[in-house]
Amino acid sequence: MPDPAAYPAASAAPAAAVPLPAARHFADLVPITPWQRATTLALPFACAGLFFVFAAAGWWVPAVGLLMALSFLTYGSTSHDLVHANLGLSRRANRFFLSVIELLALRSGHAYRLAHLHHHARYPAPDDIEGAAAGMSLPRALLEGVTYNFKLHFWALRQPQGDKTWVRAEGWACLALLAGAAAAAAAGHWLPLLYVGLMTLGSWVLPVMTSYMPHHPAGDGPLLQTRLFRGKVASVIAIEHLYHLEHHLYPAVPHHHWPQLARRLDPYFEANQVPVTKLWF
């Protein structure tokens, strides 16, 4: 399997009036601090653990909010950086944390890795399973979420390359977690099964949030096939994770530095007349 760096920004360079800046101009945005690394890795575990604390105390609003945060942190933030090996970890540590953190959401981290790197290499090709929802209607994209993780898992197992041993192990681990939650419920302890149910429901919105909304595959060239988001409202809603076009162009930059990357790319986008998507302001 190629390293994430095998999908460089230059591969997405559009036929633009102003050429895409070389990746070396943003090399200072690649490293992160030890504190950033530790916090990024710890947050998913904290969210999962605190859900049980708050739910046991009957504090359902913060408990459910923590699982919403966990769903966001796994697929869109921490796990996403682990997929791209952007946290400065050893190969073994990166694989371990990707697997365990995605298992918190009952998903295969290595199936996600294979599909996401394939997405970067192939979007908007017909064989891009992760980007497929971008070409669907909204109702169809919502329906796609119900079966997406199953499709993703078996798609990963059919690929000629990839981490099939990890994908198989993670699939069995998901089934074991589900069986354990069901056994706990049978014994009168419902919280694990509630956790599993809520995390599964949370995963159903992934095709809409990560494919349908940020992409526009009918656009003329890479700068118009992924939407450029700006605005304070969008920044708050997305918790400064709305920089999908910037990520497609420079995937080696971790999420911690996306806002800086976006500010430095604004003159380039303006020079190439890339339309901006805003939510009110």
N, C-alpha and C positions, 0 to 999 in steps of 0.2 A: 504494500500500500504506500503510495507516495506520501511524503511529508506534507503537512499543510502549506509549507513554503513553496511547494511545487505549483501552487496556483497563485502566481504573483499578480500584482495589480496590473502590470503591463499587458497581461493576457486579455484584460477587459478594456483596453484603451479604445475609445471611440474615435470615429472620424470627426473630429471637432475642430472648430476654428482655432482654439488654443489647445496645444497638446497636453495630455495628462502629465502632471509632475511626476518625476521619478520617485520610487519608493524611498530612496536614500534621503530625500528631503524631509522625511517624517520619521527617520530612524530614532530620534529622541523621544518619540511617543510609544516606542515598543516596550522598553523596560518598565516594570512596576516595582514599588517598594515592598519589602518584606511584610509590612503592616497591611498593605493592600492585598497581598497574596493571602495572608492568614485570614483576613476578614472575609474575602471572597469565598474561601473554602469553608469557613465556619458558619456563615449565614444560613445555608440550607439545613444544616443539622440543627441549628438553633430554632429555626422555624418549625421543623418537624417535632422537636422535643417540646417546645412551648405550646404547640397545639394540644398535646395530651394534658399538660398542666392546666391550661385555661379551660379545656373541655371538661376535665374532671371537676373543676370548680364551678361549672355551669356558666362560664363567661363565653357564650357562643359567638358573639360578634367578633371579638378579637381572635377567637380560635379559628373561625372560618377565614378571617382576614389573613391569618398566618399561612394558611394553606394556599390562598391566592398568591401571597408573596412567594411561597415555596415553588409554586408552579412557574411563576415568572423567573425566579432566580435559577431554577434548574435549566429549563430549556433556553431561556433568552439571555442569561447572564453568565453564571458560573460554568454551567455545562458547555455553553457556547464557547467560552474561552478555552475550556479544556479540549473541545473538539479541534480547535485551531492550535493547541499547544502554546497558548499565549501567556501562561502564568509562570513561566520560568521553572517548571518542574522537570525532574528526570522523566524519561520515557516510562519507566515502571510506575512512578508515583502518579503521573498524569493518567495512565490507564486505570489505576486503582481508583482514584477519585472520580473519574468520569463514570466508571461502572457503579460505584456505591452511591454517588449523588443522584444519578438518574434512577437508580433503584428506589430511592426515596419517593419518586413519583411513579413507580411501577413501570418503568420504561427501560429499554436496552440502550445504554450509552454508546455502545460501539456500533449498533445499527444506526443511531442518530449520527455518529461521526461519519460513517460511510456515506449516508445519504446527503449530509450537509456538504461534505467536500465534493461529492459528485454534483451537487447543485451549483457550487461555485465554478466548477469546471464546465458544466453543460447548459446552465440556464441561458435561454428559455427553450431548450431542446425538448422534444416529446418524451424522452426517457428520463427527464428530471422529475423524480417522484416527489421530492420536497416542494418543488415549485409548481406542481400540477394544479393546485387549487387556485393559483393566480388567474388561470384561464377559465375558471368556472363562474357561474352565477353565485350570488351570495347564498341563497338557499342550498345550492349544491355543495358549496364550500363548507357550510355548516354541517350538512349531512356527512361529508367526507371525514369530519373529525371523529365520527362514531367508530369508523373502521380503520382510521389512518394508522394507528400504532400497530395493528395486526398486519396491515399491508406492508408497512415499513420493515417489520421484523422479518417477514418471509421474503421480501424483496432483497434484504441484505444477505440472507442465506443463499439466494440464487446467484449472487454476483461471483464472477470468476476470481476476484481478489477481495481481500478484506479480512476482518478478524472474526471468522466464523466460530471459532472456539469460544471467544468471549460472547458473541451474540447468542449462541446456544445456551451457555451457562447463565447469561442474564435472563433469557426466556424462562428457563427452569426456575431461576430465583424469583421471578415475578409470580409464577404459579405457586411456589412455596409460600410466598408472602400472602397471597390470596387465600390459600388453604389454611395458613396459620390464623388469619383474621377470621375466617369462617369458623374454625374450631374454637377460637376465643368467644365468638358470639354464641355458639352452642352452649358454652359454659357460663353464659350470662354476662360476658364482658364485651360490650358492643362498640367501644371506642375504636379498636383497630379496624373493624369492618367499616365503620363510618369514615375513618381516615382513608381507607382504600377506595371507597365509593366516591368521596369528594375529590380525591386526586385524579381518579379516572374521569370524572365529569370535567375537571379542570383541563385535562389533556384534550378534550374534544374541541376546544376553541383554537387549538394550535394552527390548523390549516388556515383559518381566517386571520388570525393575528400575525402569523409569521410568513404567510404566502399571499393570501388574497389582498390584504390591505397594503403591504409595502411594494408590491410588484405590479407592473403593467407590461406584460409580455408582448403586446401589440405595438409597443413604442418603437420608434426608428433609431435603433442603436442602443448601446448599453446605458448612456446617460438618460434615456427616456424610457427604458424598460424597468427601472426601479425608481420609485417616487422619491423626490427630495422633500423631506419634511422640515419645517421650521415653525417657530412661534412658541410663545410661552405656554399656552394651553396644552399643546401637543407635548411639550417638554415635561410638563408636570404629570400628565396622564401616563406617558411612557417612561417616567423616571429617568430622563436623559438617555433613553435607549431607542430613540427614533431615527438614528443615523444609519439606515440600512443601505442607502446608496454609497455612502462613504465607506461602509464596511465591505461592500462588494469590490470597491476599487482598491482598498488597502486592508485585506483580511488579517495581516499580521499585527495590526494595532489592537490592543485589548480594549474592552468596553470602558475602562476607566478614563481613557484619553479620547473617546469619540467626540465629546463636545469641542475639545481643542482642535482635533482633526477637522471638524466641520467648519470652525471659524477660519482656519487657514485655507480651506478649500473654497470658501464662499466667493472670492474673486474669480476663481476658475469657473465655478458654476455660472456666475453672472456673465462672464465673458462669452460663455457658450450658450447663454440664454436658456438655461435649464429651468423649466417652470417649477414654482414652489407650491407645495401643498400645506395649507394652514387650517387649523381648527379655530375659527373666529379671529384670534390675534396671537 
